[in-house]
């Protein structure tokens, strides 16, 4: 492989791993479909001089199938029929994509993923996450053409192609808004699908966690631990819930369970969200704030819509509510 061939292949995988695109509307360029992570990856393809629309052009529904993002598996998959084979393309939470890989892409082709390489990849993921990057694992597999694409996403051992780091800059006004919340007796908690390292780095930048102090036990939890505790020892979870500040690698039900626990303890709970999976928590909370750019389901389940998609507006709403 030449360096150019590797870059071309990466761009092909990114372009075909999503159907989002940019369209002109009223003189402005707007994104249709996908989320900010996918938009960032497609922008990367454009920035290195490749045309994602041209890459997609030869394919149609008979030769290209997208399996949407699964909040359980934390990845999405595409299958492309190419040169008499199936090319499976996967992107998602980097450490979970890495778990499904038994090989690593190199200049000379696929190499066996041994324990040393796997540990080195995990170290890279953690270093990127510690800087506040959302890390995306990108992998592929080739198999024989099995005819019609299945309804359910098939599972194969994959080859890790790349790890991408995406940083969503924190709005300048957010740390002050979080600080104002704490001063007003409002606890701010972050529930995210990001991995623990990324979540902690972002929470420290926002002021949800103290940037100066080490993270204390109980302040940060991962979804798997949270769910296990909810099932096996709910009393212990209730006891820890007030200390919890960050819930990482969460599933859609985790936010709902967290809201239920806090309301059970007598707290007045407000929830922000923008996805369809956020709708049950938005509905259950005392006040549900949906983002203007959120899905119709999220907006429909909420009590208020933040027209500027800005957390500081929640603080302003709380101020109005107290005066």
C-alpha positions as CSV (number, residue, x, y, z in Angstrom):
1,X,0.0,0.0,0.0
2,X,1.1,3.5,-0.7
3,X,0.3,6.3,1.7
4,X,-2.1,7.7,-0.9
5,X,-3.9,4.4,-1.2
6,X,-4.4,4.2,2.6
7,X,-5.8,7.8,2.6
8,X,-8.1,7.0,-0.3
9,X,-9.4,3.9,1.5
10,X,-10.0,5.8,4.7
11,X,-11.9,8.4,2.9
12,X,-14.0,5.7,1.1
13,X,-14.8,4.1,4.4
14,X,-15.8,7.4,6.0
15,X,-17.9,8.5,3.0
16,X,-19.8,5.2,2.7
17,X,-20.2,4.8,6.5
18,X,-22.8,7.6,6.5
19,X,-25.5,9.1,4.3
20,X,-25.4,12.6,5.7
21,X,-24.7,15.3,3.2
22,X,-24.6,19.1,2.7
23,X,-27.3,20.9,0.7
24,X,-27.8,24.4,-0.3
25,X,-31.0,26.0,1.2
26,X,-31.8,29.7,1.0
27,X,-28.2,30.6,0.1
28,X,-26.9,28.6,3.1
29,X,-25.2,25.3,3.3
30,X,-27.0,23.0,5.7
31,X,-26.4,19.4,6.8
32,X,-29.1,16.8,6.1
33,X,-29.0,13.6,8.2
34,X,-26.3,12.3,10.5
35,X,-25.0,14.0,13.7
36,X,-22.2,16.3,14.5
37,X,-19.7,13.5,14.8
38,X,-20.5,12.3,11.2
39,X,-20.5,15.9,9.9
40,X,-17.0,16.2,11.4
41,X,-15.7,13.0,9.7
42,X,-17.2,14.0,6.4
43,X,-15.6,17.5,6.8
44,X,-12.3,15.7,7.3
45,X,-12.7,13.9,4.0
46,X,-13.3,17.2,2.3
47,X,-10.4,18.9,4.0
48,X,-7.9,16.4,2.6
49,X,-9.2,17.0,-0.9
50,X,-11.6,14.1,-1.5
51,X,-15.1,14.3,-2.8
52,X,-17.4,12.2,-0.6
53,X,-20.4,12.6,-3.0
54,X,-18.2,11.2,-5.9
55,X,-17.2,8.3,-3.7
56,X,-20.9,7.4,-3.1
57,X,-22.1,8.0,-6.6
58,X,-21.5,4.4,-8.0
59,X,-23.6,2.9,-5.2
60,X,-27.4,2.5,-4.7
61,X,-29.7,0.5,-2.4
62,X,-28.7,-2.8,-4.1
63,X,-25.0,-2.2,-3.4
64,X,-25.0,-0.2,-0.2
65,X,-26.8,-0.8,3.0
66,X,-26.6,1.3,6.2
67,X,-27.4,-0.2,9.6
68,X,-28.1,2.7,12.0
69,X,-26.1,3.5,15.2
70,X,-26.9,1.1,18.0
71,X,-26.8,2.7,21.5
72,X,-26.2,-0.8,22.9
73,X,-23.3,-1.7,20.5
74,X,-22.1,1.9,20.4
75,X,-21.4,1.7,16.6
76,X,-23.0,1.9,13.2
77,X,-22.3,-0.4,10.2
78,X,-22.5,-0.1,6.5
79,X,-22.1,-3.0,3.9
80,X,-20.9,-2.2,0.4
81,X,-21.0,-4.7,-2.5
82,X,-17.7,-4.1,-4.3
83,X,-15.6,-6.3,-6.7
84,X,-17.7,-9.4,-6.0
85,X,-17.3,-9.1,-2.2
86,X,-18.9,-7.5,0.8
87,X,-17.0,-4.7,2.4
88,X,-18.2,-4.1,5.9
89,X,-17.5,-0.7,7.4
90,X,-17.9,0.0,11.1
91,X,-17.4,3.2,13.1
92,X,-18.3,4.0,16.7
93,X,-16.9,4.1,20.3
94,X,-13.3,3.4,19.8
95,X,-12.6,0.9,22.6
96,X,-15.8,-1.1,21.7
97,X,-14.8,-1.2,18.0
98,X,-11.3,-2.3,19.1
99,X,-12.9,-5.2,21.0
100,X,-14.3,-6.5,17.8
101,X,-11.0,-6.3,15.9
102,X,-8.5,-9.2,15.5
103,X,-6.3,-7.3,13.0
104,X,-4.7,-4.0,12.4
105,X,-4.4,-2.2,9.0
106,X,-0.8,-1.4,8.0
107,X,1.1,-0.3,4.9
108,X,1.7,-4.0,4.0
109,X,-1.9,-5.1,4.6
110,X,-3.7,-6.5,7.7
111,X,-1.6,-7.6,10.7
112,X,-2.7,-9.8,13.5
113,X,-3.8,-7.7,16.5
114,X,-1.7,-9.2,19.4
115,X,-2.0,-8.1,23.0
116,X,0.9,-5.6,22.6
117,X,-0.8,-3.8,19.7
118,X,-4.1,-3.8,21.5
119,X,-2.6,-2.3,24.6
120,X,-0.8,0.4,22.5
121,X,-4.1,1.2,20.7
122,X,-5.9,1.5,24.1
123,X,-3.2,3.8,25.4
124,X,-3.6,6.0,22.3
125,X,-7.4,6.1,22.8
126,X,-6.9,7.1,26.5
127,X,-4.4,9.8,25.7
128,X,-6.7,11.3,23.1
129,X,-9.7,11.1,25.5
130,X,-7.7,12.7,28.3
131,X,-7.5,15.8,26.0
132,X,-11.3,15.9,25.7
133,X,-11.5,14.2,22.4
134,X,-14.4,12.0,21.5
135,X,-12.5,9.0,20.0
136,X,-14.1,7.2,17.1
137,X,-12.9,3.8,16.0
138,X,-13.0,3.0,12.3
139,X,-12.8,-0.6,11.1
140,X,-13.6,-2.8,8.2
141,X,-13.9,-6.5,7.1
142,X,-14.1,-8.2,3.7
143,X,-16.2,-11.3,3.1
144,X,-17.7,-13.1,0.2
145,X,-20.8,-11.7,-1.4
146,X,-23.7,-13.4,0.4
147,X,-26.5,-12.1,-1.8
148,X,-29.2,-9.9,-0.4
149,X,-28.2,-7.8,2.5
150,X,-29.6,-9.2,5.8
151,X,-32.2,-7.3,7.8
152,X,-30.1,-7.6,11.0
153,X,-26.5,-6.3,11.1
154,X,-24.1,-9.2,10.7
155,X,-21.1,-9.6,13.0
156,X,-17.6,-10.3,11.8
157,X,-14.1,-10.0,13.1
158,X,-12.9,-6.6,11.9
159,X,-9.6,-4.9,11.0
160,X,-8.9,-1.6,12.8
161,X,-8.2,1.1,10.2
162,X,-8.0,4.3,12.2
163,X,-8.9,6.2,15.4
164,X,-10.3,9.7,14.9
165,X,-10.4,12.3,17.6
166,X,-13.2,14.9,17.5
167,X,-13.4,17.8,19.9
168,X,-16.6,19.7,20.4
169,X,-15.5,23.1,21.7
170,X,-17.2,24.1,24.9
171,X,-19.1,27.4,24.5
172,X,-17.4,30.3,26.3
173,X,-20.4,31.0,28.6
174,X,-20.9,27.4,29.8
175,X,-18.4,27.3,32.7
176,X,-19.9,30.5,34.2
177,X,-23.4,29.1,33.7
178,X,-22.4,25.9,35.6
179,X,-20.8,27.9,38.3
180,X,-24.0,30.0,38.7
181,X,-26.0,26.8,39.0
182,X,-23.9,25.5,41.8
183,X,-24.0,28.8,43.6
184,X,-27.8,28.8,43.3
185,X,-28.0,25.3,44.8
186,X,-28.6,23.5,41.4
187,X,-26.5,20.4,40.9
188,X,-25.3,19.9,37.3
189,X,-24.7,16.3,36.1
190,X,-23.5,15.1,32.8
191,X,-24.9,12.0,31.2
192,X,-23.0,11.1,28.0
193,X,-22.1,8.2,25.7
194,X,-18.5,9.3,25.6
195,X,-15.9,7.2,27.4
196,X,-14.9,8.0,30.9
197,X,-11.6,9.8,30.1
198,X,-13.3,12.1,27.6
199,X,-16.2,12.7,29.9
200,X,-14.0,13.7,32.8
201,X,-11.9,16.0,30.7
202,X,-15.0,17.8,29.4
203,X,-16.6,17.9,32.8
204,X,-13.4,19.6,34.2
205,X,-13.4,22.2,31.4
206,X,-17.1,23.0,32.2
207,X,-16.6,23.1,35.9
208,X,-18.9,20.1,36.6
209,X,-15.9,18.5,38.2
210,X,-13.2,20.6,39.9
211,X,-10.2,21.0,37.5
212,X,-7.8,21.3,40.5
213,X,-8.9,18.3,42.5
214,X,-8.6,14.6,41.8
215,X,-11.8,12.8,41.0
216,X,-13.4,11.4,44.1
217,X,-14.9,8.0,44.4
218,X,-18.6,8.1,43.3
219,X,-18.3,11.3,41.3
220,X,-17.8,9.5,38.0
221,X,-19.5,6.2,37.0
222,X,-19.8,4.2,33.8
223,X,-23.1,3.0,32.5
224,X,-22.3,-0.7,33.0
225,X,-21.5,-0.1,36.7
226,X,-24.6,2.2,37.1
227,X,-26.9,-0.4,35.6
228,X,-25.4,-3.3,37.6
229,X,-25.9,-1.3,40.8
230,X,-29.4,-0.3,39.9
231,X,-30.3,-4.0,39.5
232,X,-28.3,-5.6,42.3
233,X,-28.1,-2.9,45.0
234,X,-30.5,0.0,44.4
235,X,-30.2,1.2,48.0
236,X,-26.4,1.7,47.5
237,X,-27.1,3.6,44.2
238,X,-29.6,5.9,45.9
239,X,-26.9,6.6,48.6
240,X,-24.3,7.5,45.9
241,X,-26.6,9.4,43.6
242,X,-26.2,12.8,45.2
243,X,-22.4,12.6,44.8
244,X,-22.6,11.5,41.1
245,X,-21.5,14.2,38.7
246,X,-20.6,12.3,35.5
247,X,-22.2,9.2,34.0
248,X,-20.1,8.0,31.0
249,X,-20.7,5.4,28.4
250,X,-24.4,5.6,29.3
251,X,-27.3,3.8,27.6
252,X,-30.6,5.4,26.8
253,X,-32.2,4.0,29.9
254,X,-29.5,5.3,32.2
255,X,-30.7,8.9,32.0
256,X,-34.3,7.7,32.8
257,X,-33.1,5.7,35.8
258,X,-31.0,8.6,37.1
259,X,-34.0,11.0,36.8
260,X,-36.3,8.5,38.6
261,X,-33.7,8.0,41.5
262,X,-33.3,11.8,42.0
263,X,-37.1,12.4,41.9
264,X,-37.6,9.5,44.4
265,X,-35.2,11.4,46.7
266,X,-37.5,14.5,46.5
267,X,-35.3,16.5,44.1
268,X,-36.8,18.8,41.4
269,X,-35.2,17.6,38.2
270,X,-34.6,19.3,34.9
271,X,-33.3,17.3,31.9
272,X,-31.8,18.5,28.7
273,X,-31.7,16.3,25.6
274,X,-31.9,16.3,21.8
275,X,-32.2,12.7,20.8
276,X,-35.2,10.3,20.4
277,X,-33.7,8.2,23.2
278,X,-33.8,11.2,25.5
279,X,-37.6,11.4,25.2
280,X,-38.6,9.2,28.2
281,X,-36.3,11.2,30.6
282,X,-37.5,14.5,29.2
283,X,-41.1,13.4,29.7
284,X,-40.5,12.1,33.3
285,X,-38.5,15.1,34.6
286,X,-40.2,18.0,36.3
287,X,-38.9,20.1,33.4
288,X,-37.7,18.8,30.1
289,X,-35.5,21.1,27.9
290,X,-35.2,20.0,24.3
291,X,-32.7,21.5,21.9
292,X,-34.2,23.3,18.9
293,X,-32.0,21.0,16.7
294,X,-33.3,17.9,18.5
295,X,-35.5,15.3,17.0
296,X,-39.3,15.8,16.7
297,X,-39.8,13.1,19.4
298,X,-37.5,14.9,21.8
299,X,-39.1,18.2,21.2
300,X,-42.6,16.7,21.6
301,X,-41.6,15.1,25.0
302,X,-40.2,18.3,26.4
303,X,-41.8,21.2,28.3
304,X,-39.5,23.9,26.8
305,X,-37.3,24.2,23.7
306,X,-34.0,26.0,23.8
307,X,-34.0,28.0,20.6
308,X,-30.2,28.7,20.9
309,X,-29.2,25.1,22.0
310,X,-27.3,26.8,24.8
311,X,-27.0,25.4,28.4
312,X,-26.7,29.0,29.8
313,X,-30.4,29.5,28.7
314,X,-31.4,26.8,31.2
315,X,-29.8,29.0,33.9
316,X,-31.7,32.0,32.7
317,X,-35.0,30.0,32.8
318,X,-34.2,29.0,36.4
319,X,-33.6,32.7,37.2
320,X,-37.0,33.7,35.8
321,X,-38.7,30.8,37.6
322,X,-37.3,32.1,40.9
323,X,-38.3,35.8,40.5
